[in-house]
Amino acid sequence: MDPHSAATESIVSLTPSELVGLREELIAVAAEAFSAPPWNEGPDDAAGLVDGMLGKVERRDFTAVAAFDDGRLAGFAYGHTGSTTAGLHPGPLAPAEAFEVIELAVATAYQGRGIGRMLHNALIAHAPSPRMLLTHHEAPARGAYARWGWTEVASVTTLSGHERVLMQKA
């Protein structure tokens, strides 16, 4: 399926080859979505984010979804099963692995229209449990994740030294 042919505000799953074909559009959305506080990321950061995603397509349970509005990329999300977020869990019942929601980005013009929630729901619809994510303490999405059933587990310091909120969803 050509992702650009998607109907107004539709959510589609993307194959690795479709992701490669959308690289520049994905970078543009990431740059826009993460340019404001608290992220303050630039175009190089967005390119690194997308290239990092493309480097993970072989990971177990890798899933990528995108939202299109009349063929224009409005947002995307991806995740996979891994041990990074689970390894940050401070509790004695910490899982060895979890489905990690890695990124969820919505272009500014499409924010506040429910696209983030649609991407979220599509991404985790068939994801194994438990599910975990990291978010910035001041990220607007933090409240959305709580409304979508995520529970804050702890404030953690990532391997790169960033303070983040670890959240989990059964």
TIVO-501798 format. One record per residue (C-alpha): x, y, z. Coordinates in steps of 0.2 Angstrom, whole numbers, padded with zeros to 4 digits, always signed. Layout:
<atoms>
XYZ ...
</atoms>
This chain:
<atoms>
+0000+0000+0000 +0006+0017-0004 +0005+0027+0013 +0002+0043+0004 -0014+0036-0003 -0022+0035+0014 -0038+0044+0017 -0041+0059+0028 -0034+0056+0045 -0031+0038+0043 -0018+0028+0053 -0008+0015+0044 +0005+0002+0049 +0022+0005+0040 +0034-0008+0033 +0053-0005+0034 +0053-0001+0016 +0039+0012+0018 +0048+0020+0032 +0064+0022+0021 +0053+0030+0008 +0046+0042+0020 +0062+0047+0029 +0062+0065+0024 +0044+0067+0029 +0047+0058+0046 +0062+0070+0049 +0051+0085+0045 +0037+0079+0057 +0050+0075+0071 +0059+0092+0069 +0043+0101+0071 +0036+0090+0085 +0051+0091+0096 +0058+0109+0092 +0048+0117+0107 +0052+0115+0125 +0055+0104+0134 +0064+0095+0120 +0072+0110+0111 +0078+0098+0097 +0085+0104+0080 +0085+0096+0063 +0100+0086+0066 +0092+0078+0082 +0076+0074+0071 +0087+0065+0058 +0096+0055+0072 +0079+0050+0079 +0072+0044+0062 +0089+0036+0057 +0089+0027+0074 +0071+0021+0071 +0077+0014+0054 +0091+0005+0063 +0079-0004+0074 +0067-0012+0061 +0074-0029+0065 +0070-0028+0083 +0058-0040+0091 +0040-0034+0089 +0045-0018+0079 +0030-0009+0075 +0028+0008+0066 +0012+0017+0063 +0008+0034+0054 -0006+0046+0053 -0010+0054+0036 -0021+0068+0032 -0026+0068+0013 -0009+0060+0009 +0001+0072+0020 +0011+0064+0035 +0003+0071+0051 +0012+0060+0064 +0020+0044+0068 +0024+0032+0082 +0035+0017+0084 +0041+0004+0097 +0048-0013+0100 +0052-0026+0113 +0068-0023+0123 +0076-0022+0140 +0081-0003+0141 +0066+0004+0150 +0063-0012+0160 +0081-0010+0166 +0077+0007+0173 +0062+0000+0183 +0067+0002+0201 +0055-0011+0209 +0058-0029+0214 +0045-0035+0202 +0054-0026+0187 +0051-0036+0171 +0066-0042+0161 +0059-0035+0145 +0044-0024+0139 +0037-0017+0124 +0045+0000+0123 +0035+0015+0116 +0050+0024+0109 +0043+0039+0099 +0026+0047+0096 +0027+0063+0086 +0013+0074+0079 +0015+0089+0068 +0010+0105+0076 -0004+0108+0064 -0012+0092+0069 -0010+0092+0088 -0025+0093+0098 -0036+0083+0086 -0034+0066+0093 -0021+0060+0081 -0008+0056+0095 -0021+0045+0104 -0025+0036+0088 -0007+0033+0084 -0004+0027+0102 -0019+0015+0101 -0014+0008+0085 +0004+0006+0091 +0000-0004+0107 -0015-0013+0100 -0006-0029+0098 +0010-0025+0108 +0014-0038+0121 +0013-0033+0140 +0020-0026+0149 +0022-0009+0140 +0034+0005+0145 +0039+0022+0140 +0050+0036+0145 +0044+0054+0144 +0051+0071+0150 +0044+0078+0166 +0037+0093+0157 +0031+0085+0141 +0013+0089+0137 +0011+0071+0132 +0014+0066+0150 -0004+0070+0155 -0010+0062+0139 -0001+0046+0144 -0009+0046+0161 -0027+0049+0153 -0023+0034+0141 -0020+0022+0156 -0001+0024+0159 +0005+0024+0177 +0020+0033+0183 +0033+0021+0190 +0047+0032+0195 +0058+0047+0190 +0074+0039+0182 +0091+0044+0175 +0093+0037+0158 +0110+0030+0152 +0113+0046+0143 +0111+0056+0159 +0093+0063+0156 +0080+0064+0169 +0064+0056+0163 +0048+0049+0170 +0046+0030+0168 +0028+0025+0164 +0020+0007+0162 +0004+0000+0155 -0001-0017+0158 
</atoms>
